[in-house]
């Protein structure tokens, strides 16, 4: 993982983390990605980067992210 996923990015990803697993989040992002249009180019770029990073990390690295507790605190 080169730059890492920031806390602010993790807050966004938490919205797609219904399964609570790395593979589930990857699947949710891959399902959402085709719906992004030309006006969503910045989000598409972020999504591609997150997918690359999630696919490259281990389940332990994923477990160290704050995703599961972010929405619990809201």
PDB file of N, CA, C, O and CB in Angstrom:
ATOM      1  N   UNK A   1       0.855  -1.173   0.000  1.00  0.00           N
ATOM      2  CA  UNK A   1       0.000   0.000   0.000  1.00  0.00           C
ATOM      3  C   UNK A   1       0.891   1.222   0.000  1.00  0.00           C
ATOM      4  O   UNK A   1       1.657   1.423   0.943  1.00  0.00           O
ATOM      5  CB  UNK A   1      -0.967   0.005   1.218  1.00  0.00           C
ATOM      6  N   UNK A   2       0.812   2.037  -1.023  1.00  0.00           N
ATOM      7  CA  UNK A   2       1.742   3.144  -1.153  1.00  0.00           C
ATOM      8  C   UNK A   2       1.409   4.310  -0.231  1.00  0.00           C
ATOM      9  O   UNK A   2       2.134   4.540   0.737  1.00  0.00           O
ATOM     10  CB  UNK A   2       1.767   3.617  -2.572  1.00  0.00           C
ATOM     11  N   UNK A   3       0.361   5.036  -0.492  1.00  0.00           N
ATOM     12  CA  UNK A   3       0.057   6.201   0.329  1.00  0.00           C
ATOM     13  C   UNK A   3      -0.862   5.874   1.487  1.00  0.00           C
ATOM     14  O   UNK A   3      -0.966   6.652   2.435  1.00  0.00           O
ATOM     15  CB  UNK A   3      -0.562   7.275  -0.512  1.00  0.00           C
ATOM     16  N   UNK A   4      -1.510   4.764   1.426  1.00  0.00           N
ATOM     17  CA  UNK A   4      -2.438   4.385   2.474  1.00  0.00           C
ATOM     18  C   UNK A   4      -3.784   5.063   2.296  1.00  0.00           C
ATOM     19  O   UNK A   4      -3.915   6.043   1.562  1.00  0.00           O
ATOM     20  CB  UNK A   4      -1.862   4.721   3.829  1.00  0.00           C
ATOM     21  N   UNK A   5      -4.759   4.535   2.967  1.00  0.00           N
ATOM     22  CA  UNK A   5      -6.107   5.091   2.923  1.00  0.00           C
ATOM     23  C   UNK A   5      -6.262   5.981   4.138  1.00  0.00           C
ATOM     24  O   UNK A   5      -6.142   5.514   5.270  1.00  0.00           O
ATOM     25  CB  UNK A   5      -7.205   3.967   2.891  1.00  0.00           C
ATOM     26  N   UNK A   6      -6.528   7.261   3.916  1.00  0.00           N
ATOM     27  CA  UNK A   6      -6.624   8.218   5.013  1.00  0.00           C
ATOM     28  C   UNK A   6      -7.886   7.978   5.841  1.00  0.00           C
ATOM     29  O   UNK A   6      -8.790   7.257   5.417  1.00  0.00           O
ATOM     30  CB  UNK A   6      -6.611   9.651   4.471  1.00  0.00           C
ATOM     31  N   UNK A   7      -7.936   8.582   7.014  1.00  0.00           N
ATOM     32  CA  UNK A   7      -9.112   8.452   7.869  1.00  0.00           C
ATOM     33  C   UNK A   7     -10.341   9.036   7.174  1.00  0.00           C
ATOM     34  O   UNK A   7     -11.424   8.456   7.244  1.00  0.00           O
ATOM     35  CB  UNK A   7      -8.877   9.151   9.222  1.00  0.00           C
ATOM     36  N   UNK A   8     -10.180  10.176   6.506  1.00  0.00           N
ATOM     37  CA  UNK A   8     -11.311  10.771   5.787  1.00  0.00           C
ATOM     38  C   UNK A   8     -11.829   9.828   4.702  1.00  0.00           C
ATOM     39  O   UNK A   8     -13.039   9.711   4.504  1.00  0.00           O
ATOM     40  CB  UNK A   8     -10.903  12.117   5.165  1.00  0.00           C
ATOM     41  N   UNK A   9     -10.925   9.165   4.006  1.00  0.00           N
ATOM     42  CA  UNK A   9     -11.331   8.192   2.993  1.00  0.00           C
ATOM     43  C   UNK A   9     -12.012   6.995   3.645  1.00  0.00           C
ATOM     44  O   UNK A   9     -12.970   6.451   3.097  1.00  0.00           O
ATOM     45  CB  UNK A   9     -10.117   7.730   2.167  1.00  0.00           C
ATOM     46  N   UNK A  10     -11.525   6.582   4.809  1.00  0.00           N
ATOM     47  CA  UNK A  10     -12.137   5.467   5.523  1.00  0.00           C
ATOM     48  C   UNK A  10     -13.567   5.811   5.924  1.00  0.00           C
ATOM     49  O   UNK A  10     -14.435   4.939   5.929  1.00  0.00           O
ATOM     50  CB  UNK A  10     -11.308   5.100   6.763  1.00  0.00           C
ATOM     51  N   UNK A  11     -13.819   7.083   6.263  1.00  0.00           N
ATOM     52  CA  UNK A  11     -15.183   7.492   6.598  1.00  0.00           C
ATOM     53  C   UNK A  11     -16.116   7.261   5.411  1.00  0.00           C
ATOM     54  O   UNK A  11     -17.241   6.791   5.584  1.00  0.00           O
ATOM     55  CB  UNK A  11     -15.215   8.973   7.024  1.00  0.00           C
ATOM     56  N   UNK A  12     -15.649   7.591   4.207  1.00  0.00           N
ATOM     57  CA  UNK A  12     -16.452   7.352   3.007  1.00  0.00           C
ATOM     58  C   UNK A  12     -16.622   5.853   2.765  1.00  0.00           C
ATOM     59  O   UNK A  12     -17.729   5.387   2.494  1.00  0.00           O
ATOM     60  CB  UNK A  12     -15.800   8.021   1.779  1.00  0.00           C
ATOM     61  N   UNK A  13     -15.537   5.108   2.861  1.00  0.00           N
ATOM     62  CA  UNK A  13     -15.586   3.668   2.603  1.00  0.00           C
ATOM     63  C   UNK A  13     -16.491   2.945   3.599  1.00  0.00           C
ATOM     64  O   UNK A  13     -17.069   1.909   3.268  1.00  0.00           O
ATOM     65  CB  UNK A  13     -14.180   3.076   2.657  1.00  0.00           C
ATOM     66  N   UNK A  14     -16.619   3.473   4.799  1.00  0.00           N
ATOM     67  CA  UNK A  14     -17.477   2.845   5.806  1.00  0.00           C
ATOM     68  C   UNK A  14     -18.917   2.746   5.314  1.00  0.00           C
ATOM     69  O   UNK A  14     -19.652   1.840   5.706  1.00  0.00           O
ATOM     70  CB  UNK A  14     -17.423   3.632   7.123  1.00  0.00           C
ATOM     71  N   UNK A  15     -19.316   3.680   4.456  1.00  0.00           N
ATOM     72  CA  UNK A  15     -20.673   3.650   3.908  1.00  0.00           C
ATOM     73  C   UNK A  15     -20.913   2.420   3.036  1.00  0.00           C
ATOM     74  O   UNK A  15     -22.050   1.970   2.894  1.00  0.00           O
ATOM     75  CB  UNK A  15     -20.937   4.913   3.100  1.00  0.00           C
ATOM     76  N   UNK A  16     -19.858   1.881   2.459  1.00  0.00           N
ATOM     77  CA  UNK A  16     -19.952   0.714   1.574  1.00  0.00           C
ATOM     78  C   UNK A  16     -19.517  -0.576   2.266  1.00  0.00           C
ATOM     79  O   UNK A  16     -19.430  -1.623   1.625  1.00  0.00           O
ATOM     80  CB  UNK A  16     -19.104   0.935   0.331  1.00  0.00           C
ATOM     81  N   UNK A  17     -19.249  -0.510   3.543  1.00  0.00           N
ATOM     82  CA  UNK A  17     -18.667  -1.639   4.269  1.00  0.00           C
ATOM     83  C   UNK A  17     -19.726  -2.447   5.022  1.00  0.00           C
ATOM     84  O   UNK A  17     -19.490  -2.864   6.156  1.00  0.00           O
ATOM     85  CB  UNK A  17     -17.612  -1.139   5.246  1.00  0.00           C
ATOM     86  N   UNK A  18     -20.874  -2.671   4.412  1.00  0.00           N
ATOM     87  CA  UNK A  18     -21.968  -3.382   5.078  1.00  0.00           C
ATOM     88  C   UNK A  18     -21.575  -4.786   5.504  1.00  0.00           C
ATOM     89  O   UNK A  18     -22.035  -5.274   6.536  1.00  0.00           O
ATOM     90  CB  UNK A  18     -23.170  -3.451   4.168  1.00  0.00           C
ATOM     91  N   UNK A  19     -20.731  -5.436   4.720  1.00  0.00           N
ATOM     92  CA  UNK A  19     -20.361  -6.816   5.037  1.00  0.00           C
ATOM     93  C   UNK A  19     -19.356  -6.887   6.187  1.00  0.00           C
ATOM     94  O   UNK A  19     -19.282  -7.892   6.893  1.00  0.00           O
ATOM     95  CB  UNK A  19     -19.782  -7.500   3.804  1.00  0.00           C
ATOM     96  N   UNK A  20     -18.587  -5.816   6.369  1.00  0.00           N
ATOM     97  CA  UNK A  20     -17.566  -5.819   7.412  1.00  0.00           C
ATOM     98  C   UNK A  20     -16.321  -6.601   7.049  1.00  0.00           C
ATOM     99  O   UNK A  20     -15.480  -6.864   7.908  1.00  0.00           O
ATOM    100  CB  UNK A  20     -18.136  -6.370   8.664  1.00  0.00           C
ATOM    101  N   UNK A  21     -16.193  -6.981   5.769  1.00  0.00           N
ATOM    102  CA  UNK A  21     -15.014  -7.723   5.342  1.00  0.00           C
ATOM    103  C   UNK A  21     -14.319  -6.994   4.195  1.00  0.00           C
ATOM    104  O   UNK A  21     -14.935  -6.203   3.480  1.00  0.00           O
ATOM    105  CB  UNK A  21     -15.398  -9.154   4.917  1.00  0.00           C
ATOM    106  N   UNK A  22     -13.049  -7.269   4.035  1.00  0.00           N
ATOM    107  CA  UNK A  22     -12.276  -6.664   2.951  1.00  0.00           C
ATOM    108  C   UNK A  22     -12.844  -7.071   1.599  1.00  0.00           C
ATOM    109  O   UNK A  22     -13.037  -6.225   0.727  1.00  0.00           O
ATOM    110  CB  UNK A  22     -10.795  -7.068   3.050  1.00  0.00           C
ATOM    111  N   UNK A  23     -13.110  -8.356   1.421  1.00  0.00           N
ATOM    112  CA  UNK A  23     -13.653  -8.835   0.145  1.00  0.00           C
ATOM    113  C   UNK A  23     -15.057  -8.286  -0.112  1.00  0.00           C
ATOM    114  O   UNK A  23     -15.415  -8.013  -1.257  1.00  0.00           O
ATOM    115  CB  UNK A  23     -13.683 -10.366   0.125  1.00  0.00           C
ATOM    116  N   UNK A  24     -15.842  -8.125   0.932  1.00  0.00           N
ATOM    117  CA  UNK A  24     -17.172  -7.548   0.782  1.00  0.00           C
ATOM    118  C   UNK A  24     -17.109  -6.087   0.374  1.00  0.00           C
ATOM    119  O   UNK A  24     -17.911  -5.639  -0.446  1.00  0.00           O
ATOM    120  CB  UNK A  24     -17.951  -7.688   2.070  1.00  0.00           C
ATOM    121  N   UNK A  25     -16.169  -5.340   0.933  1.00  0.00           N
ATOM    122  CA  UNK A  25     -16.004  -3.940   0.562  1.00  0.00           C
ATOM    123  C   UNK A  25     -15.523  -3.831  -0.884  1.00  0.00           C
ATOM    124  O   UNK A  25     -15.985  -2.972  -1.635  1.00  0.00           O
ATOM    125  CB  UNK A  25     -15.013  -3.239   1.514  1.00  0.00           C
ATOM    126  N   UNK A  26     -14.603  -4.698  -1.265  1.00  0.00           N
ATOM    127  CA  UNK A  26     -14.142  -4.715  -2.660  1.00  0.00           C
ATOM    128  C   UNK A  26     -15.329  -4.975  -3.585  1.00  0.00           C
ATOM    129  O   UNK A  26     -15.487  -4.286  -4.593  1.00  0.00           O
ATOM    130  CB  UNK A  26     -13.037  -5.796  -2.870  1.00  0.00           C
ATOM    131  N   UNK A  27     -16.151  -5.944  -3.259  1.00  0.00           N
ATOM    132  CA  UNK A  27     -17.312  -6.279  -4.098  1.00  0.00           C
ATOM    133  C   UNK A  27     -18.285  -5.101  -4.170  1.00  0.00           C
ATOM    134  O   UNK A  27     -18.823  -4.814  -5.239  1.00  0.00           O
ATOM    135  CB  UNK A  27     -18.035  -7.532  -3.548  1.00  0.00           C
ATOM    136  N   UNK A  28     -18.515  -4.421  -3.055  1.00  0.00           N
ATOM    137  CA  UNK A  28     -19.440  -3.282  -3.046  1.00  0.00           C
ATOM    138  C   UNK A  28     -18.914  -2.135  -3.907  1.00  0.00           C
ATOM    139  O   UNK A  28     -19.674  -1.505  -4.643  1.00  0.00           O
ATOM    140  CB  UNK A  28     -19.672  -2.793  -1.607  1.00  0.00           C
ATOM    141  N   UNK A  29     -17.618  -1.867  -3.814  1.00  0.00           N
ATOM    142  CA  UNK A  29     -17.034  -0.805  -4.639  1.00  0.00           C
ATOM    143  C   UNK A  29     -17.054  -1.172  -6.115  1.00  0.00           C
ATOM    144  O   UNK A  29     -17.317  -0.321  -6.965  1.00  0.00           O
ATOM    145  CB  UNK A  29     -15.601  -0.515  -4.197  1.00  0.00           C
ATOM    146  N   UNK A  30     -16.777  -2.438  -6.423  1.00  0.00           N
ATOM    147  CA  UNK A  30     -16.823  -2.885  -7.818  1.00  0.00           C
ATOM    148  C   UNK A  30     -18.248  -2.821  -8.371  1.00  0.00           C
ATOM    149  O   UNK A  30     -18.438  -2.571  -9.561  1.00  0.00           O
ATOM    150  CB  UNK A  30     -16.276  -4.318  -7.938  1.00  0.00           C
ATOM    151  N   UNK A  31     -19.242  -3.042  -7.521  1.00  0.00           N
ATOM    152  CA  UNK A  31     -20.638  -2.958  -7.941  1.00  0.00           C
ATOM    153  C   UNK A  31     -21.039  -1.503  -8.182  1.00  0.00           C
ATOM    154  O   UNK A  31     -21.802  -1.217  -9.105  1.00  0.00           O
ATOM    155  CB  UNK A  31     -21.559  -3.599  -6.885  1.00  0.00           C
ATOM    156  N   UNK A  32     -20.531  -0.580  -7.358  1.00  0.00           N
ATOM    157  CA  UNK A  32     -20.863   0.837  -7.469  1.00  0.00           C
ATOM    158  C   UNK A  32     -20.141   1.507  -8.626  1.00  0.00           C
ATOM    159  O   UNK A  32     -20.688   2.424  -9.239  1.00  0.00           O
ATOM    160  CB  UNK A  32     -20.529   1.549  -6.180  1.00  0.00           C
ATOM    161  N   UNK A  33     -18.937   1.078  -8.937  1.00  0.00           N
ATOM    162  CA  UNK A  33     -18.051   1.751  -9.894  1.00  0.00           C
ATOM    163  C   UNK A  33     -18.680   1.992 -11.267  1.00  0.00           C
ATOM    164  O   UNK A  33     -18.511   3.089 -11.800  1.00  0.00           O
ATOM    165  CB  UNK A  33     -16.805   0.943 -10.066  1.00  0.00           C
ATOM    166  N   UNK A  34     -19.395   1.037 -11.876  1.00  0.00           N
ATOM    167  CA  UNK A  34     -19.966   1.265 -13.206  1.00  0.00           C
ATOM    168  C   UNK A  34     -21.034   2.363 -13.249  1.00  0.00           C
ATOM    169  O   UNK A  34     -21.343   2.876 -14.325  1.00  0.00           O
ATOM    170  CB  UNK A  34     -20.557  -0.014 -13.716  1.00  0.00           C
ATOM    171  N   UNK A  35     -21.594   2.726 -12.109  1.00  0.00           N
ATOM    172  CA  UNK A  35     -22.638   3.738 -12.068  1.00  0.00           C
ATOM    173  C   UNK A  35     -22.087   5.160 -12.047  1.00  0.00           C
ATOM    174  O   UNK A  35     -22.851   6.119 -12.149  1.00  0.00           O
ATOM    175  CB  UNK A  35     -23.508   3.519 -10.866  1.00  0.00           C
ATOM    176  N   UNK A  36     -20.783   5.306 -11.918  1.00  0.00           N
ATOM    177  CA  UNK A  36     -20.179   6.637 -11.912  1.00  0.00           C
ATOM    178  C   UNK A  36     -20.123   7.168 -13.340  1.00  0.00           C
ATOM    179  O   UNK A  36     -19.667   6.482 -14.255  1.00  0.00           O
ATOM    180  CB  UNK A  36     -18.757   6.603 -11.279  1.00  0.00           C
ATOM    181  N   UNK A  37     -20.590   8.393 -13.514  1.00  0.00           N
ATOM    182  CA  UNK A  37     -20.613   9.003 -14.835  1.00  0.00           C
ATOM    183  C   UNK A  37     -19.441   9.940 -15.056  1.00  0.00           C
ATOM    184  O   UNK A  37     -18.541  10.028 -14.221  1.00  0.00           O
ATOM    185  CB  UNK A  37     -21.902   9.749 -15.036  1.00  0.00           C
ATOM    186  N   UNK A  38     -19.453  10.638 -16.177  1.00  0.00           N
ATOM    187  CA  UNK A  38     -18.366  11.554 -16.522  1.00  0.00           C
ATOM    188  C   UNK A  38     -18.153  12.657 -15.482  1.00  0.00           C
ATOM    189  O   UNK A  38     -17.028  13.115 -15.284  1.00  0.00           O
ATOM    190  CB  UNK A  38     -18.642  12.180 -17.865  1.00  0.00           C
ATOM    191  N   UNK A  39     -19.216  13.075 -14.829  1.00  0.00           N
ATOM    192  CA  UNK A  39     -19.091  14.116 -13.803  1.00  0.00           C
ATOM    193  C   UNK A  39     -18.487  13.584 -12.511  1.00  0.00           C
ATOM    194  O   UNK A  39     -18.168  14.360 -11.609  1.00  0.00           O
ATOM    195  CB  UNK A  39     -20.448  14.727 -13.514  1.00  0.00           C
ATOM    196  N   UNK A  40     -18.330  12.277 -12.415  1.00  0.00           N
ATOM    197  CA  UNK A  40     -17.808  11.635 -11.207  1.00  0.00           C
ATOM    198  C   UNK A  40     -16.365  11.177 -11.384  1.00  0.00           C
ATOM    199  O   UNK A  40     -15.936  10.226 -10.730  1.00  0.00           O
ATOM    200  CB  UNK A  40     -18.679  10.449 -10.826  1.00  0.00           C
ATOM    201  N   UNK A  41     -15.616  11.836 -12.253  1.00  0.00           N
ATOM    202  CA  UNK A  41     -14.265  11.358 -12.571  1.00  0.00           C
ATOM    203  C   UNK A  41     -13.344  11.355 -11.355  1.00  0.00           C
ATOM    204  O   UNK A  41     -12.502  10.467 -11.223  1.00  0.00           O
ATOM    205  CB  UNK A  41     -13.656  12.217 -13.662  1.00  0.00           C
ATOM    206  N   UNK A  42     -13.493  12.325 -10.477  1.00  0.00           N
ATOM    207  CA  UNK A  42     -12.642  12.352  -9.282  1.00  0.00           C
ATOM    208  C   UNK A  42     -12.963  11.167  -8.375  1.00  0.00           C
ATOM    209  O   UNK A  42     -12.055  10.493  -7.888  1.00  0.00           O
ATOM    210  CB  UNK A  42     -12.825  13.681  -8.510  1.00  0.00           C
ATOM    211  N   UNK A  43     -14.248  10.910  -8.147  1.00  0.00           N
ATOM    212  CA  UNK A  43     -14.654   9.764  -7.328  1.00  0.00           C
ATOM    213  C   UNK A  43     -14.238   8.457  -7.986  1.00  0.00           C
ATOM    214  O   UNK A  43     -13.844   7.516  -7.297  1.00  0.00           O
ATOM    215  CB  UNK A  43     -16.172   9.777  -7.095  1.00  0.00           C
ATOM    216  N   UNK A  44     -14.320   8.388  -9.309  1.00  0.00           N
ATOM    217  CA  UNK A  44     -13.896   7.179 -10.022  1.00  0.00           C
ATOM    218  C   UNK A  44     -12.408   6.925  -9.791  1.00  0.00           C
ATOM    219  O   UNK A  44     -11.995   5.785  -9.581  1.00  0.00           O
ATOM    220  CB  UNK A  44     -14.191   7.303 -11.537  1.00  0.00           C
ATOM    221  N   UNK A  45     -11.615   7.978  -9.830  1.00  0.00           N
ATOM    222  CA  UNK A  45     -10.183   7.835  -9.579  1.00  0.00           C
ATOM    223  C   UNK A  45      -9.898   7.358  -8.169  1.00  0.00           C
ATOM    224  O   UNK A  45      -9.061   6.481  -7.956  1.00  0.00           O
ATOM    225  CB  UNK A  45      -9.475   9.147  -9.824  1.00  0.00           C
ATOM    226  N   UNK A  46     -10.607   7.945  -7.197  1.00  0.00           N
ATOM    227  CA  UNK A  46     -10.448   7.495  -5.812  1.00  0.00           C
ATOM    228  C   UNK A  46     -10.864   6.034  -5.673  1.00  0.00           C
ATOM    229  O   UNK A  46     -10.174   5.245  -5.028  1.00  0.00           O
ATOM    230  CB  UNK A  46     -11.275   8.377  -4.857  1.00  0.00           C
ATOM    231  N   UNK A  47     -11.988   5.679  -6.278  1.00  0.00           N
ATOM    232  CA  UNK A  47     -12.492   4.307  -6.179  1.00  0.00           C
ATOM    233  C   UNK A  47     -11.487   3.317  -6.757  1.00  0.00           C
ATOM    234  O   UNK A  47     -11.242   2.265  -6.168  1.00  0.00           O
ATOM    235  CB  UNK A  47     -13.842   4.173  -6.904  1.00  0.00           C
ATOM    236  N   UNK A  48     -10.910   3.645  -7.893  1.00  0.00           N
ATOM    237  CA  UNK A  48      -9.904   2.771  -8.491  1.00  0.00           C
ATOM    238  C   UNK A  48      -8.697   2.612  -7.566  1.00  0.00           C
ATOM    239  O   UNK A  48      -8.165   1.513  -7.412  1.00  0.00           O
ATOM    240  CB  UNK A  48      -9.458   3.324  -9.851  1.00  0.00           C
ATOM    241  N   UNK A  49      -8.275   3.709  -6.959  1.00  0.00           N
ATOM    242  CA  UNK A  49      -7.141   3.665  -6.035  1.00  0.00           C
ATOM    243  C   UNK A  49      -7.472   2.816  -4.809  1.00  0.00           C
ATOM    244  O   UNK A  49      -6.659   2.001  -4.373  1.00  0.00           O
ATOM    245  CB  UNK A  49      -6.742   5.087  -5.603  1.00  0.00           C
ATOM    246  N   UNK A  50      -8.674   3.013  -4.254  1.00  0.00           N
ATOM    247  CA  UNK A  50      -9.073   2.229  -3.080  1.00  0.00           C
ATOM    248  C   UNK A  50      -9.150   0.749  -3.413  1.00  0.00           C
ATOM    249  O   UNK A  50      -8.724  -0.093  -2.622  1.00  0.00           O
ATOM    250  CB  UNK A  50     -10.422   2.714  -2.541  1.00  0.00           C
ATOM    251  N   UNK A  51      -9.691   0.432  -4.576  1.00  0.00           N
ATOM    252  CA  UNK A  51      -9.767  -0.976  -4.980  1.00  0.00           C
ATOM    253  C   UNK A  51      -8.371  -1.584  -5.086  1.00  0.00           C
ATOM    254  O   UNK A  51      -8.138  -2.695  -4.609  1.00  0.00           O
ATOM    255  CB  UNK A  51     -10.509  -1.114  -6.324  1.00  0.00           C
ATOM    256  N   UNK A  52      -7.449  -0.862  -5.707  1.00  0.00           N
ATOM    257  CA  UNK A  52      -6.074  -1.360  -5.814  1.00  0.00           C
ATOM    258  C   UNK A  52      -5.470  -1.594  -4.435  1.00  0.00           C
ATOM    259  O   UNK A  52      -4.824  -2.615  -4.198  1.00  0.00           O
ATOM    260  CB  UNK A  52      -5.205  -0.374  -6.608  1.00  0.00           C
ATOM    261  N   UNK A  53      -5.680  -0.647  -3.531  1.00  0.00           N
ATOM    262  CA  UNK A  53      -5.108  -0.763  -2.191  1.00  0.00           C
ATOM    263  C   UNK A  53      -5.757  -1.890  -1.389  1.00  0.00           C
ATOM    264  O   UNK A  53      -5.068  -2.639  -0.696  1.00  0.00           O
ATOM    265  CB  UNK A  53      -5.257   0.555  -1.443  1.00  0.00           C
ATOM    266  N   UNK A  54      -7.071  -2.007  -1.484  1.00  0.00           N
ATOM    267  CA  UNK A  54      -7.762  -3.071  -0.751  1.00  0.00           C
ATOM    268  C   UNK A  54      -7.365  -4.450  -1.261  1.00  0.00           C
ATOM    269  O   UNK A  54      -7.228  -5.390  -0.478  1.00  0.00           O
ATOM    270  CB  UNK A  54      -9.273  -2.895  -0.860  1.00  0.00           C
ATOM    271  N   UNK A  55      -7.181  -4.569  -2.573  1.00  0.00           N
ATOM    272  CA  UNK A  55      -6.769  -5.853  -3.138  1.00  0.00           C
ATOM    273  C   UNK A  55      -5.343  -6.207  -2.745  1.00  0.00           C
ATOM    274  O   UNK A  55      -5.006  -7.387  -2.644  1.00  0.00           O
ATOM    275  CB  UNK A  55      -6.895  -5.826  -4.654  1.00  0.00           C
ATOM    276  N   UNK A  56      -4.501  -5.201  -2.521  1.00  0.00           N
ATOM    277  CA  UNK A  56      -3.098  -5.437  -2.184  1.00  0.00           C
ATOM    278  C   UNK A  56      -2.870  -5.683  -0.690  1.00  0.00           C
ATOM    279  O   UNK A  56      -1.848  -6.254  -0.310  1.00  0.00           O
ATOM    280  CB  UNK A  56      -2.267  -4.262  -2.632  1.00  0.00           C
ATOM    281  N   UNK A  57      -3.807  -5.261   0.157  1.00  0.00           N
ATOM    282  CA  UNK A  57      -3.583  -5.404   1.603  1.00  0.00           C
ATOM    283  C   UNK A  57      -4.032  -6.770   2.100  1.00  0.00           C
ATOM    284  O   UNK A  57      -4.798  -7.476   1.445  1.00  0.00           O
ATOM    285  CB  UNK A  57      -4.323  -4.305   2.372  1.00  0.00           C
ATOM    286  N   UNK A  58      -3.541  -7.112   3.254  1.00  0.00           N
ATOM    287  CA  UNK A  58      -3.944  -8.358   3.897  1.00  0.00           C
ATOM    288  C   UNK A  58      -5.215  -8.123   4.716  1.00  0.00           C
ATOM    289  O   UNK A  58      -5.604  -6.981   4.960  1.00  0.00           O
ATOM    290  CB  UNK A  58      -2.803  -8.909   4.796  1.00  0.00           C
ATOM    291  N   UNK A  59      -5.852  -9.208   5.136  1.00  0.00           N
ATOM    292  CA  UNK A  59      -7.020  -9.071   6.000  1.00  0.00           C
ATOM    293  C   UNK A  59      -6.638  -8.438   7.333  1.00  0.00           C
ATOM    294  O   UNK A  59      -7.441  -7.711   7.920  1.00  0.00           O
ATOM    295  CB  UNK A  59      -7.677 -10.436   6.233  1.00  0.00           C
ATOM    296  N   UNK A  60      -5.423  -8.701   7.823  1.00  0.00           N
ATOM    297  CA  UNK A  60      -4.968  -8.073   9.070  1.00  0.00           C
ATOM    298  C   UNK A  60      -4.828  -6.568   8.908  1.00  0.00           C
ATOM    299  O   UNK A  60      -5.229  -5.810   9.790  1.00  0.00           O
ATOM    300  CB  UNK A  60      -3.632  -8.675   9.517  1.00  0.00           C
ATOM    301  N   UNK A  61      -4.259  -6.129   7.785  1.00  0.00           N
ATOM    302  CA  UNK A  61      -4.146  -4.690   7.525  1.00  0.00           C
ATOM    303  C   UNK A  61      -5.531  -4.053   7.436  1.00  0.00           C
ATOM    304  O   UNK A  61      -5.758  -2.963   7.961  1.00  0.00           O
ATOM    305  CB  UNK A  61      -3.355  -4.432   6.223  1.00  0.00           C
ATOM    306  N   UNK A  62      -6.442  -4.738   6.773  1.00  0.00           N
ATOM    307  CA  UNK A  62      -7.814  -4.257   6.671  1.00  0.00           C
ATOM    308  C   UNK A  62      -8.432  -4.143   8.069  1.00  0.00           C
ATOM    309  O   UNK A  62      -9.123  -3.169   8.369  1.00  0.00           O
ATOM    310  CB  UNK A  62      -8.657  -5.200   5.776  1.00  0.00           C
ATOM    311  N   UNK A  63      -8.183  -5.125   8.905  1.00  0.00           N
ATOM    312  CA  UNK A  63      -8.726  -5.122  10.257  1.00  0.00           C
ATOM    313  C   UNK A  63      -8.219  -3.980  11.115  1.00  0.00           C
ATOM    314  O   UNK A  63      -8.872  -3.591  12.083  1.00  0.00           O
ATOM    315  CB  UNK A  63      -8.411  -6.410  10.923  1.00  0.00           C
ATOM    316  N   UNK A  64      -7.060  -3.437  10.769  1.00  0.00           N
ATOM    317  CA  UNK A  64      -6.505  -2.315  11.524  1.00  0.00           C
ATOM    318  C   UNK A  64      -7.107  -0.974  11.121  1.00  0.00           C
ATOM    319  O   UNK A  64      -6.857   0.042  11.769  1.00  0.00           O
ATOM    320  CB  UNK A  64      -5.010  -2.268  11.343  1.00  0.00           C
ATOM    321  N   UNK A  65      -7.887  -0.969  10.070  1.00  0.00           N
ATOM    322  CA  UNK A  65      -8.546   0.278   9.666  1.00  0.00           C
ATOM    323  C   UNK A  65      -9.734   0.535  10.583  1.00  0.00           C
ATOM    324  O   UNK A  65     -10.194  -0.376  11.272  1.00  0.00           O
ATOM    325  CB  UNK A  65      -9.005   0.217   8.175  1.00  0.00           C
ATOM    326  N   UNK A  66     -10.223   1.742  10.596  1.00  0.00           N
ATOM    327  CA  UNK A  66     -11.292   2.164  11.502  1.00  0.00           C
ATOM    328  C   UNK A  66     -12.698   1.945  10.944  1.00  0.00           C
ATOM    329  O   UNK A  66     -13.667   2.412  11.542  1.00  0.00           O
ATOM    330  CB  UNK A  66     -11.116   3.612  11.836  1.00  0.00           C
ATOM    331  N   UNK A  67     -12.832   1.260   9.834  1.00  0.00           N
ATOM    332  CA  UNK A  67     -14.107   1.176   9.126  1.00  0.00           C
ATOM    333  C   UNK A  67     -15.276   0.712   9.990  1.00  0.00           C
ATOM    334  O   UNK A  67     -16.363   1.286   9.926  1.00  0.00           O
ATOM    335  CB  UNK A  67     -13.964   0.253   7.969  1.00  0.00           C
ATOM    336  N   UNK A  68     -15.062  -0.301  10.780  1.00  0.00           N
ATOM    337  CA  UNK A  68     -16.175  -0.875  11.539  1.00  0.00           C
ATOM    338  C   UNK A  68     -16.635   0.016  12.680  1.00  0.00           C
ATOM    339  O   UNK A  68     -17.793  -0.061  13.089  1.00  0.00           O
ATOM    340  CB  UNK A  68     -15.784  -2.219  12.085  1.00  0.00           C
ATOM    341  N   UNK A  69     -15.758   0.856  13.199  1.00  0.00           N
ATOM    342  CA  UNK A  69     -16.155   1.701  14.323  1.00  0.00           C
ATOM    343  C   UNK A  69     -16.621   3.081  13.897  1.00  0.00           C
ATOM    344  O   UNK A  69     -17.240   3.782  14.697  1.00  0.00           O
ATOM    345  CB  UNK A  69     -15.015   1.838  15.282  1.00  0.00           C
ATOM    346  N   UNK A  70     -16.351   3.493  12.682  1.00  0.00           N
ATOM    347  CA  UNK A  70     -16.704   4.840  12.239  1.00  0.00           C
ATOM    348  C   UNK A  70     -18.205   5.069  12.302  1.00  0.00           C
ATOM    349  O   UNK A  70     -18.645   6.060  12.885  1.00  0.00           O
ATOM    350  CB  UNK A  70     -16.201   5.081  10.822  1.00  0.00           C
ATOM    351  N   UNK A  71     -18.996   4.190  11.725  1.00  0.00           N
ATOM    352  CA  UNK A  71     -20.431   4.378  11.717  1.00  0.00           C
ATOM    353  C   UNK A  71     -21.048   4.117  13.091  1.00  0.00           C
ATOM    354  O   UNK A  71     -22.103   4.666  13.410  1.00  0.00           O
ATOM    355  CB  UNK A  71     -21.062   3.474  10.684  1.00  0.00           C
ATOM    356  N   UNK A  72     -20.401   3.286  13.902  1.00  0.00           N
ATOM    357  CA  UNK A  72     -20.894   3.046  15.256  1.00  0.00           C
ATOM    358  C   UNK A  72     -20.822   4.308  16.101  1.00  0.00           C
ATOM    359  O   UNK A  72     -21.647   4.519  16.991  1.00  0.00           O
ATOM    360  CB  UNK A  72     -20.099   1.928  15.922  1.00  0.00           C
ATOM    361  N   UNK A  73     -19.827   5.150  15.817  1.00  0.00           N
ATOM    362  CA  UNK A  73     -19.635   6.383  16.584  1.00  0.00           C
ATOM    363  C   UNK A  73     -20.573   7.496  16.145  1.00  0.00           C
ATOM    364  O   UNK A  73     -20.736   8.487  16.857  1.00  0.00           O
ATOM    365  CB  UNK A  73     -18.206   6.852  16.460  1.00  0.00           C
ATOM    366  N   UNK A  74     -21.189   7.343  14.980  1.00  0.00           N
ATOM    367  CA  UNK A  74     -22.046   8.410  14.425  1.00  0.00           C
ATOM    368  C   UNK A  74     -23.382   8.470  15.145  1.00  0.00           C
ATOM    369  O   UNK A  74     -24.225   9.303  14.814  1.00  0.00           O
ATOM    370  CB  UNK A  74     -22.277   8.193  12.921  1.00  0.00           C
TER     371      UNK A  74
END
